[in-house]
Amino acid sequence: MFNQTNNLDRGLELLKNLPQAAPNEDFEKKLFLRLEQKGPLLDDKESIKWIKWSIAALITLAVTNAFVLSQQTIKVEEIDFLVVDTLDEGYYYGQELLAIDKP
Amino acid sequence: MIDLDFRHLVQKHKANVYNTCLRFVHKREDAEDLSQEVFVAAYRHWNQFRQEASARTWLYRIAVNKSLAYLRSRDTLKRNGEMIEMDGMQIVNYEHPGILLENQQEADILMSHIRQLPEQQQTAFILQKLEGLSYEEVGNIMGKSVSSIESLLHRAKKQLQKTLNSYYVQSNK
């Protein structure tokens, strides 16, 4: 049975003295190919992040537009109503004028 | 076209980056993927870096951040089959090519206990005790003072002594 210090020191000694591990031989080739062909901005995770943000922005824009348009429709309806009123009044006023002019 | 300076940077530091990632994530394939991510991030910020002093510190910082982010996101270790249960503890399989077969279990046990440490203690411990960086360099990588690093290492060591002892007593090894 080792004491507390020995357990740790023994393990540390083992791990510290390990030779440096090396990545695969084609590490650089793979990396440079990736950087040259796709470019760093087309990194998969990064692309997904950008796509998510773009979709969120589009949805926000669509909702905002829908809200603004709904408000505008009410206004247009109001304007239409006023125009109709005005035309009606004009029509009756015109009728009255014609009636006066009639012999 | 990739900058010649950047190619030199990769050549010079790829082993350090790979080893650091391997100490955090334990699997060679994951360490290789993370190392690629580190250099992709470095390439993306290459222009900003030129103003900084030490490429080594900068790359270590990216490697640590990427590794910790990976560990945080990997919440299903058991499901991936990476960990096995041994004497009531999750044991990682440390895939370092330099470990002799007879030492594998001991290495796995220590790495598993290091993995259980709080993030900052874990980072300081790996960088200083396993990578052999100076206190000052670890401080620069982690954005902390030398005294903070000393304190983190002291607490990490105490914690490891305690948990390792308890583990060996429990498993009667």
Interface residues (C-beta under 8 A of the other chain):
Chain A: M1 F2 N3 Q4 T5 N7 L8 R10 G11 L12 L14 L15 K16 L18 P19 Q20 A21 A22 P23 N24 F27 E28 K30 L31 F32 R34 L35 E36 P40 L41 D43
Chain B: M1 I2 R7 V10 Q11 K14 A15 N16 Y18 N19 L22 R28 A31 E32 S35 Q36 E37 F39 V40 Y43 R44 H96 P97 G98 I99 N103 E106 A107 I109 L110 M111 K129 L130 G132 K157 L160 Q161 K162 L164 N165 Y168 V169
